[in-house]
């Protein structure tokens, strides 16, 4: 009986396909290093006017106010289905800039681009001027593209925290 069983196992081995190797023999650490995800595109889209709690000092009522959030779409590895959409205020983008400057302080080879300046902001101006909003959007687009597409900055802890922050 053992001879019959041995014969059937040999026949089964002749029929089975060759196993597929998913990682070409790499160990996990090498695979993660060789196939690291990276940001390949950044788009600043629409702005949204939000009514609610604010920490801004120019709020018209105590603790309540209106502010703008910007939609930011971050594409990973050139794959549309692998993207992150964030909603961030200008103050959060300014905080990103300040955090990057502090983290890379003293490293002359790292250049941190400046965000667009904080202009005087009034909701009357905002409602009346779509060109002001478009200029702000273009400035934020340039700033975020310069930061998030930089291979050194995008792999640093400050950008990773900014992108993966659950408050966004």
C-alpha positions as CSV (number, residue, x, y, z in Angstrom):
1,X,0.0,0.0,0.0
2,X,2.9,2.3,0.7
3,X,4.2,1.7,-2.8
4,X,0.8,2.7,-4.3
5,X,0.7,5.9,-2.2
6,X,4.3,6.8,-3.2
7,X,3.4,6.4,-6.8
8,X,0.4,8.7,-6.6
9,X,2.4,11.5,-4.9
10,X,5.0,11.3,-7.7
11,X,2.2,11.6,-10.3
12,X,0.7,14.5,-8.4
13,X,4.1,16.3,-8.4
14,X,4.2,16.0,-12.2
15,X,0.8,17.7,-12.6
16,X,1.2,20.5,-10.1
17,X,2.3,23.9,-11.4
18,X,5.6,25.5,-10.4
19,X,5.0,27.7,-7.3
20,X,4.8,31.5,-7.8
21,X,7.4,33.6,-5.9
22,X,5.8,36.9,-5.0
23,X,8.9,38.7,-3.8
24,X,11.6,37.2,-6.0
25,X,13.3,35.8,-2.9
26,X,13.8,39.2,-1.1
27,X,13.4,39.3,2.7
28,X,10.8,41.7,4.0
29,X,13.2,44.6,4.9
30,X,14.8,44.5,1.4
31,X,11.4,44.3,-0.3
32,X,10.1,47.3,1.7
33,X,13.2,49.3,0.8
34,X,13.1,48.5,-2.9
35,X,9.4,49.1,-3.3
36,X,8.8,52.1,-1.1
37,X,5.7,54.2,-1.8
38,X,6.3,57.8,-2.7
39,X,4.2,60.9,-3.6
40,X,4.1,61.5,-7.3
41,X,1.5,64.2,-7.7
42,X,-0.1,67.0,-5.6
43,X,-3.2,69.0,-6.5
44,X,-4.7,71.8,-4.6
45,X,-8.4,71.8,-5.6
46,X,-11.5,73.6,-4.4
47,X,-11.8,75.7,-1.3
48,X,-14.6,75.2,1.1
49,X,-16.0,77.8,3.5
50,X,-16.6,76.2,6.9
51,X,-18.7,77.6,9.7
52,X,-17.7,76.4,13.2
53,X,-15.3,76.5,16.0
54,X,-12.0,78.3,15.3
55,X,-8.9,79.1,17.1
56,X,-8.2,82.1,15.0
57,X,-7.8,85.4,16.9
58,X,-9.8,87.4,14.2
59,X,-13.0,85.4,14.8
60,X,-16.0,87.7,14.9
61,X,-17.7,85.8,17.7
62,X,-16.1,84.1,20.6
63,X,-15.2,80.5,19.6
64,X,-17.3,80.6,16.5
65,X,-16.3,81.8,13.0
66,X,-15.9,81.0,9.4
67,X,-12.7,79.7,7.8
68,X,-11.6,78.2,4.5
69,X,-10.2,74.7,4.0
70,X,-8.4,73.7,0.9
71,X,-8.9,70.3,-0.8
72,X,-5.5,68.6,-1.4
73,X,-5.3,65.4,-3.4
74,X,-2.0,63.5,-3.0
75,X,-1.3,60.7,-5.5
76,X,0.9,57.8,-4.5
77,X,3.1,55.9,-7.1
78,X,1.2,57.5,-10.0
79,X,-1.9,55.5,-9.3
80,X,-5.2,57.4,-9.2
81,X,-6.8,54.7,-7.1
82,X,-4.0,55.2,-4.6
83,X,-4.5,58.7,-3.5
84,X,-5.2,60.6,-0.3
85,X,-7.6,63.6,-0.1
86,X,-6.9,66.1,2.7
87,X,-8.7,69.2,3.8
88,X,-6.3,71.7,5.4
89,X,-6.5,75.3,6.5
90,X,-3.9,77.9,5.5
91,X,-2.7,77.9,9.2
92,X,-2.0,74.2,9.0
93,X,0.1,74.7,5.8
94,X,1.9,77.5,7.6
95,X,2.6,75.1,10.5
96,X,4.0,72.6,8.0
97,X,6.4,75.2,6.8
98,X,7.5,76.2,10.3
99,X,7.9,72.5,11.4
100,X,10.0,71.8,8.3
101,X,12.2,74.8,9.0
102,X,12.7,73.8,12.6
103,X,13.4,70.1,11.8
104,X,15.9,70.9,9.0
105,X,17.5,73.9,10.8
106,X,21.2,74.1,10.1
107,X,21.2,71.9,7.0
108,X,22.2,74.2,4.2
109,X,21.6,71.6,1.5
110,X,17.9,71.4,2.3
111,X,15.8,74.3,1.0
112,X,12.4,74.8,2.4
113,X,10.2,76.9,0.0
114,X,8.0,79.6,1.5
115,X,4.2,79.4,1.4
116,X,2.3,82.2,-0.1
117,X,2.1,85.2,2.2
118,X,-0.8,85.6,4.6
119,X,-2.7,88.5,3.1
120,X,-5.2,90.6,5.0
121,X,-8.3,88.3,5.0
122,X,-11.9,89.5,5.1
123,X,-14.9,87.6,4.1
124,X,-16.2,90.6,2.1
125,X,-13.0,90.4,0.1
126,X,-13.4,86.7,-0.3
127,X,-17.0,86.8,-1.6
128,X,-16.1,89.7,-4.0
129,X,-12.9,88.3,-5.4
130,X,-12.6,84.9,-7.0
131,X,-9.2,86.0,-8.4
132,X,-7.8,86.4,-4.9
133,X,-8.9,82.8,-4.1
134,X,-7.3,81.5,-7.4
135,X,-4.1,83.3,-6.6
136,X,-4.0,81.8,-3.1
137,X,-4.8,78.3,-4.6
138,X,-1.9,78.7,-7.1
139,X,0.5,79.8,-4.4
140,X,-0.5,76.8,-2.2
141,X,-0.2,74.5,-5.2
142,X,3.4,75.7,-5.8
143,X,4.3,75.4,-2.1
144,X,2.9,71.9,-1.6
145,X,4.3,70.6,-4.9
146,X,7.7,71.9,-3.9
147,X,7.6,70.3,-0.5
148,X,5.7,67.1,-1.1
149,X,7.4,66.1,-4.3
150,X,10.9,66.7,-2.9
151,X,12.3,63.2,-2.4
152,X,14.2,64.2,0.8
153,X,11.3,66.1,2.4
154,X,8.6,63.7,1.5
155,X,10.4,60.8,3.3
156,X,10.9,62.8,6.4
157,X,8.8,62.6,9.5
158,X,7.3,66.1,9.2
159,X,5.7,65.5,5.8
160,X,4.6,62.0,6.8
161,X,2.8,63.4,9.9
162,X,1.2,66.1,7.8
163,X,-0.1,63.7,5.2
164,X,-1.2,61.0,7.6
165,X,-2.7,63.3,10.3
166,X,-6.2,62.1,11.0
167,X,-7.5,65.6,11.6
168,X,-7.0,66.5,7.9
